[in-house]
Amino acid sequence: MSDGADYDVKRCGKCAAWIPSSATMCAYCGTSEPDAPPVRPKGSVISVRHGFSVTNALILANAVYFAFSLFVQWRATPNGAPLQWALTGTGLREGLSYPGAYRHAEVMEGHEWWRVLCATFLHYGGIHILMNMLALKQLGGLAESLFGPAKFLTVYVVSGACSALAVSVWYAGVRGLPANEIPGLVGASGAVFGVAGLLIAYLLRAGTERGRAMGFAIGKNILFMLAVGLVVPFISQVGHVGGLLPGLLFGMTLRSEFTGRARPATKSAWPRAAFLCAAAVVASLLAGAWHAHLSLSGGN
C-alpha cells in the first residue's frame, strides 16, 4: 500500500476490486455480497472468466516446443541418443539451433527475428525445463492471480525478449566480441526472472506486511540463483539479469491496486499489449517450426 498501512484485503467476487477484508459492501460496484463467488458468464470456454490460466498455457507451450526440439534432433541424427538429449541436453545441437535458439548474428542481420522469442521456449534437456517450469508454476501463478493474465503475459514476454537481446547488448555492444564468439541462449529462465522482478518490486512497494515478506523471500531466492550463476559456467547471467531488470521496472511503475482500481485507459491498454505479445509468440514459434522443417529437408 502506498501509505504503508497494514491491513488485509480481499477481492470483490463481482468486480474483482481490492477491498478491506472486513467489508460487507463493495465501494466500487455496490454489491452487498462481495464474498459471493462470481457468476460464471456464458461465452467461449477458452477464456479467463472460465478459469483459463496463462501460466498453464505457457507451461504447455514450453513442453510442446521442447518435445518438438527432441523430434528435430532425432530427424537430424536418427542414430543418436534420445534419452541423453531428453535428460541432459547433451548432443542437442540441431534440436536447439533449427527451431530457434538465440544467435546474435542471425538475429542482428534481421533474417531470423523470431529467435528472440523462440529461444525462451527451448531448453537444454529435461532437467533444465523441469526447473524452469516449476519456478514458472509458482511465480507465474502468483503474478497472474495478483495482476491478471494480461499484465502477467506482457511482463513475461517482454522480459523473455529482453533476456535474449541482452546477450547481444552485453557481448557485442559492451564487450565488443565478434559475432562468432557470442554465446547462444535458450531457456525460459530470463522470462521467469522478469516475473520474479515484477513480484519483488511490487510487493515490497505496495504489499501488505505478508506481501512484503513474500517479496523479500523471492528476492533472496533470486540473489541465490544469481550467486549460483557465478560459479556454474553454462548458466547465462546476462540472460537472467536481462530478464530481471524489465520485471523490476514493471513492478516499480505499476499503479497500486491494493487501494484502487485501474483507470479505464490503463485497463484497455494491457489487454491490447497482451494480445500483441501473444501474437508475437505464436508467429515466432510458427516461424521457428517452419525453419526447422526447411533445415531438415535441406531447403535452408
N, C-alpha and C positions, 0 to 999 in steps of 0.2 A: 504494500500500500504506500502511496506517495507521502502520507503524513506520518508514517512509522507506527501507526496504531496497531494493536494486536487483537483481532477478533476473528472468529471463524465465519466462513462464508459458505454458501451453497448456491447451486444453480436453480433458477426457477424452472419448474417442469414444463411450463408452457412456452416461455420465450427464451430460456437459457441464459438470462442475465444473471450476473453475480449479485446476490442479496445477502443480508445477515442471516445466519443460520437460525436465529430465533424468530424471523419474520413470518407472519401468518398471511401477509398480503404482499404481492409484488408491486413495487412502486413504479415499474416500467410498463407492464402490460395490464395491471389492475386486477389480476386474478386473485381470488380469495383462497385458492388451493395451490400454492406454489410447490407443495411437496407431492402433488399427484403426478403419476407417470405421464409423460406426454402421449397424446393420442397419435397413433401412427397413421399418417395420411395415405390416401390411395395414390398410386403412382408407380413409377418404374421400380422394379425390385432392386436394380443396381443403383442405389442412391444412398447418400449419407444418412438420410432420415430412416432408412430401412436397415441400419446397422452396418453399412458398408464401411470397411476400415481401410484407409490409405496405407497404414502401416503393414497390414497383412498383404495388401496388393503389391507393395514394394518387395516384401519378402518373397512372395510368389514369383515376381518378375526376376529377382536375383537368382532364385533356384532354377527357374526355367532356362535362363541365359547361361548359367553355369553348366547345366546339363547339355545345352547346345554346344558350348565350348568343348566339352568332352567328346561329343559326336564329331565335331570338326576335326579334333585331333585324331580320332580313330579313322576318319576318312583319309586324313593326310598320311597317317602311319598305321596301317591296319595290323602290322605285326608288333606294335608297341606294347606298353604295359598299362592297360586301362586302370587297374587297381592303384598303381603308383600315381597316375595322373589324378585320380579322384581323391586320394588321401592327402598327398603331399604336394601335388602340382609339379613334381619333378618330370621334366621332359615335355611339359605342356607348353610347347612353343607356338606351333601353328594355331592351336586351340585358343590362344590368347591374342596372337597377332592378327589373324584373319578377321575375327569378329569385332575387334575394336579396342585393343589395348592402347593406352595413350602413348603416342610417339611424337616428339616435338617436331621433327622435320615434316612429316606428312600433314600435321595439323596446321603448322605455320605457312605451308605452301597453299593452304586453302582448299585442297582437294578432298581431304578426309576430315572435315569439321565434326562429323558425327562421333569421332573417337573421344571427344571431350566428355560426352555423357555415357557412351558405351562402356568406357573404362570403369565407371562406377558400378556396373552390373557384372563385371568379370572378376573372378577370384582365382588365386593361386592354390588350388586344392581345397579339399573338403574341410580341413581344419580352419583355413582362412575364412571361408564363407560361413562356417558354423559360428565362429567367434563374432563376426560382424553382424550376423542375423540375430544372435542372442542380444547383442547390445542394441540393435535397431528395435527389437521387440519391446525392450524395457523403456528405452529413452523415447522411441517414436510413439509408443502407446501413451506415455505420459504427456508428451508435447501435443499430440493430436487431441487428447482429452482437454487440455488447458486452452489451446489456441484455435482448435477446429482444424479440419482437414485441409482447408485452402492455405492457411498460413504455414502449417506444418510442411505440406508438399512443396511450397515455394521455397522455404528455407532449406529443405533437404536437397532439392535440385540445384539451387544456386550455390550452395556450399559444395556440392559434389563437383560442379563445373569449376568453381574457384580452386578446389583442391588440385584438379588436373592441370589447370592453367598455371598454377603456382610453380609447377615443375619448370615450365618454360621461362617464367619470370625470374626465378632464382638462378637456374643453371645457365641459361643463355643471357639473360639481361644483367644479372648481378655478377655472376662469376665469369661470364664470357666464354663458356665452354663451347667447342664446336659441336655441331648437331649430332655427329656420330658418337659423342661421349656423354650425351644427356640421357640419363636412365628413363625407362618407360614407367608406366604406372597402371596398376589395376586395383580394384577393391572399393568397397562402399565405405571404408573407414573415414575418409575425408568428409563425406556427407553426414555420417553418424557423428563425427566430431562437431560439425556445424550445428546439429540438433542439440548436442550437449552444450555447446556455447550459448545457444538460444536459452536453454533452461537455466544455466548458471547465471547469466546476466539478468534475466528477467526475474527469477525467483529471489535473488539477492537484492534486487532493486525494488520489487513490488509485491513480494510474497508475504504471507503471514509468518509467524515465528517458525511454524513447522515447515513452511515453504522455504524459508531462508536456510534452515538446517539441511533440507534436501538439496538445495542449490550448492551449499558448501560441501556436502558429501560428494556430489557429482564432480565438483571442481577438484577435490582431492584425487578422485579416480582418474581424471583426465591428466593431472600432473604426474601421477604414477605411470600412466601409459606413455606420456612424453619422455619420462625418465628411462623407461624400458627401451624406447626407440633409440636412445643414445648409445646403447650397448648391443642392440640387435641390428646387424648391418642391413638386412633386407627389408626393414620397416622404413617407410618413407616419412621422415619427419617433416619434410617440405609439404607433402600432401596433407598430413594431419594438421599442421599449422595453417595451411592454406584453406582448409575447410573450417577450422575453428574460428578464425578471425571474422568471416562474414556472419557466422552464427552469433558471436558475441555482439556484433554491431546490430543485428536484428533485435537481440534481446535488450540492448540498451535504448533502442529507439521506439519499440512497440509501446503504444499507449496502454496504461494500466487498465485492465478490465475487472480488477477487483473492486473498483469504485465507480465504474460506469460502463455504459455500452459504447461501442464504436460508432463513429459518425457514419451517416448513410453513404457518403462518398467513399470512405475507407472500406466499409462493408462490401461495396460493389467492386472495389479495385482488387481486393485479394482473390476472389473467385476468378476474375479475369487473368490475373497473374498465374494462378494455379493451372488454369486451362492452358495457357501458353507453355508453361513448364511441362505439363503432361503431354502436350502435342510435340514438344521438342524431344522428350524422352522416347515417345513412340516412333517418331521419324528417325531418330538416331539408331534405335535398335533394329528397325527395318532396314536401314541403310547398312548397318553392320552385318546383319544376316545375309543381305544381298552380296556384299563384298566378300564374305566368306564363301558363298556359293560360287562366285566368279573365280575366286582364288583356287578353289578345289577343282574347278572344271578347266582351269588353265586359261580363263578369259581375262585375267588381270595380272 
